[in-house]
Amino acid sequence: MATKAIAVQAATPQDMETMTMQYIAQGYTIANKTAAQVSLIKRKKISTTWIIIDLVCILLFGFGLIMLLITMIVYAADNDKMVTITVAGAGVAPTTSAPSWPQAGTGPMPQ
């Protein structure tokens, strides 16, 4: 299952909260939240309205199998959507970066 990811930056923590509420109003749910970052996800879902219309057409009129097949193809082609909102300048490292290892000669000397 593929996920379409978007990264967004907010200027302040209050802006992050406002943006979070806007995404929640669009159907996203909070997957992870810290003081400087929030991850929201919107799972794909099948349209029950179209399934009912397709089944009624099959039962009453004898056609609709192609419409049902198209509905299933559209559902299979859809992706989950994920949004990560980060407060700008909060010092949050990107999740794709490599770990930072101490430089040689910067630690305590062995005895």
Salt bridges, closest charged atoms under 4 A:
GLU17 OE2 - LYS33 NZ 2.87
ASP78 OD1 - LYS81 NZ 3.64
ASP80 OD2 - ARG43 NH1 3.21
